Amino acid sequence: MDTNETDPQHGIPAATDGAADDATDLADLSDPADLPAPARRRSSPTIYDVAQAAGVAPSTVSRAFSRPGRVNAETAERIRRVAAELGYRTNPMARALATTHTSLLALVVPDITNPVYFEIINGVQDEAAEAGYTVLLVDSRESDKREREALERALPIVDGIVLGTSRMSDAAIRMIAKQKPMVALNRAVREIPSVVPDNARGVRRALEHLGELEHDVVTYLAGPEASWADGMRWRGLREASLELSVHVRRIGPLSPTVAGGVAAAKAWMDAPTTGVIAYNDLVAIGFIRTVQQRGKKVPDDVSVIGYDNIFAADLVSPALTTVATPRRALGAAAVRNLVAQIKGAHPRGGPPVVVPVKLVERESTTRNGRG
């Protein structure tokens, strides 16, 4: 190759012969400010400053940091000492762009202010850190459009994606999964590895509990229309109602927030039932507050069960009976599956990994006194 030939993308001299390897090493460590340019203003030490002070070639400095086994131990130690004295720091993002490995994982959640995601985030972060990864957190604000746009921006810089409670369509999720390893959390998607709580078992235990307390008509306060979990819970309730001889009806879809619970309470007042199962704890809390303000007593007039067992469930009055989901375990399991894919494991696109749930009985439920 002619030494005057240039790289058509960047307009800089192309590496020749053995220099190609050195150029790759430099890309591992250098950002654009490190490239020689007549008008460059240096605000911090570069790889070239370290090379000059250590009396070695810039490519040797690069290898000392990125591939230390290829540099004489004494030389590598001298380079590190000089770099420390000068205050030089490697650029991990530049190295990542050159090697296509960033040690970043994206975690997408629909609402970061919803307490249900606190422990999921902690579980994801703890497991990711243990595996040597950092988590990039994306809040889609319950918008499938915002979720898709954020993922498109994140795809070039992450090694994999944990998609938490996605609001996107199955087709959109599968399209993104073709580009980077992915695990769906709280959502089962065909051909995509998924980790979900046992929704059917959770609502069945809730309905069994109300049935045992002699509540024969129960209202379900539904979640968002695009929520996969909401669909599974409503289906589970309908199936369980036939076996348990408890009639269920539905109010919603609702926002999965306290405000959603307020709206549900206003609708419930028009045709009250003695039992209520809410899509999540926030909806249950909003419901309880509103019916109490309107003169109803919980649990004497209406027994209420939430879902998720967030930290506030036992702080409200009365303390909330709820279905507890192991959210930290869900997040950790998703990351373990994702890291295995990144390291070459074949994606497990069969039935989702189902994590067990349990009913936590507190003060918001009691025996139906109207019988």
Secondary structure, DSSP 8 states (H G I E B T S, - for coil): --TT-B-TTT-SB---TTHHHHHHHHHHH--GGGS--TT---SS--HHHHHHHHTS-HHHHHHHHH-GGGS-HHHHHHHHHHHHHHT----HHHHHHHHT---EEEEEES-TTSTHHHHHHHHHHHHHHHTT-EEEEEE-TT-HHHHHHHHHHHGGG-SEEEEES--S-HHHHHHHHTTS-EEEES--BTTB-EEEE-HHHHHHHHHHHHHHTT--EEEEE---TT-HHHHHHHHHHHHHHHHHT-EEEEE----SSHHHHHHHHHHHTTS--SEEEESSHHHHHHHHHHHHHTT--TTTT-EEEEEE--GGGGTSSS--EEEE--HHHHHHHHHHHHHHHHTT-----SS-EEE--EEE--SS----TT-
